[in-house]
Amino acid sequence: MEVTHDQPGGFTQRCLPTPYDSILQPAQWRPLQEQHEARVDALTAGHRARAGVGHPHPVEDFLFTYYSLRPAQLRRWHPGFGVGLADALDRSDWRFHRVVDDRRKVVAVDLPAFRQARASQLSFTTSLLGRTAAAPGQFGCFGLHEWAMVYEQGGDQRRHQQWPLRLGQDGTDEVVRDHQIRCTHYDAFRFFTPPARPLNLLQPDLASRVDLEQPGCLHASMDIYKWAYKLIPIVPSDLLIAAFELAKSIRAFDMRASPYDLAELGYQPVRIETPAGKAEYVAAQRGFAQAAQMLRRRLLAMLDALPADSSAVEIGRSAT
């Protein structure tokens, strides 16, 4: 059964049951696989159609350029660690999978192999997500990172050259100068223009990432998707796709609050240079942060549940 929850920030999270230390029969897991494939096909249809004819999109392309997981990889369904799939020998040669029951042709995640290959990723992700979840949320940035990325920049240097700046270059630069830039996210800060970097309250770098990441940051919330797909196949696909949906919703809002005029694409601006726009931004930011914390804690709980001695795990109880 699929349970749907309406989340703050305007997206829907669907939580499919994820039995651990269990075996799913084909009649159980194949419908889940088909549902996931259909869901991903719907979510990526626009991007795939545009990519086929070479039409860029300033909002949705980000989900497949900044993030490296391809639609076909997102479409591949995984039940996550601790769930065996009966009659699934076609998965036996997938990376980090192994046959755990020859008689019933059960295939499951090979956690020892995954740990050996991805030990540093597991450690870093657990530390980063845990520190972020515990940090106080900050809600006074107003999305000015996108403005700092075009500050005092020529039109031929902008990432989205075909789309005009809503206030023009001079008006955009004035907004940046009139505000205190307080970006905490390294992967956003590193795209600031050289003149904008000294204007930021902080100077984030890779070394300070774990210390500075905080749950109010839209980019930190989007990045839950990245940390989830870097842990495929131990992460169940229902968690991965929920993180993707959240990232997709946040990206759209982030660009609505950006200096670009994207009204032609249906993205009405959040005018963060005005008091009303600031209030609108903070309200949505809080909603996204709440939704992201739920996913962040779920991912952390999954990581915490991984057995220290994975060789001792037995997969054998049939799901009911």
Number of C-alpha atoms within 10 A of each C-alpha: 7 9 9 11 10 11 17 17 20 14 18 16 20 16 15 16 13 17 18 16 17 20 24 21 18 13 9 14 19 15 11 21 17 14 14 20 17 12 13 20 16 10 16 18 12 13 17 14 11 13 13 8 8 9 10 13 14 16 18 17 18 14 21 13 10 10 14 13 16 12 17 11 11 20 20 14 23 23 26 22 26 24 26 33 29 24 17 18 17 9 17 17 11 12 13 19 20 19 21 20 16 11 9 15 16 24 26 30 27 20 22 15 15 18 16 9 12 14 12 11 14 16 12 14 20 18 14 18 23 16 17 24 20 11 15 12 17 17 19 17 21 26 28 23 25 19 22 30 23 27 24 18 16 10 15 9 9 14 11 15 13 12 16 15 20 16 14 12 17 11 13 21 19 14 18 20 14 9 14 14 23 20 24 27 24 20 16 16 22 15 15 20 16 15 13 22 19 12 17 19 12 16 17 21 15 11 9 13 16 18 14 20 25 26 26 27 26 24 21 23 27 24 20 25 26 20 22 23 24 17 18 21 24 25 20 24 25 21 25 24 24 20 27 23 19 26 26 20 18 22 20 15 23 22 21 23 26 26 30 24 19 19 12 8 10 8 16 14 19 22 19 22 18 10 10 11 16 18 15 16 23 19 14 17 29 20 15 27 25 19 22 30 19 13 22 26 14 13 24 18 12 15 18 11 11 14 12 11 9 13 10 8 13 12 20 16 14 15 15 9
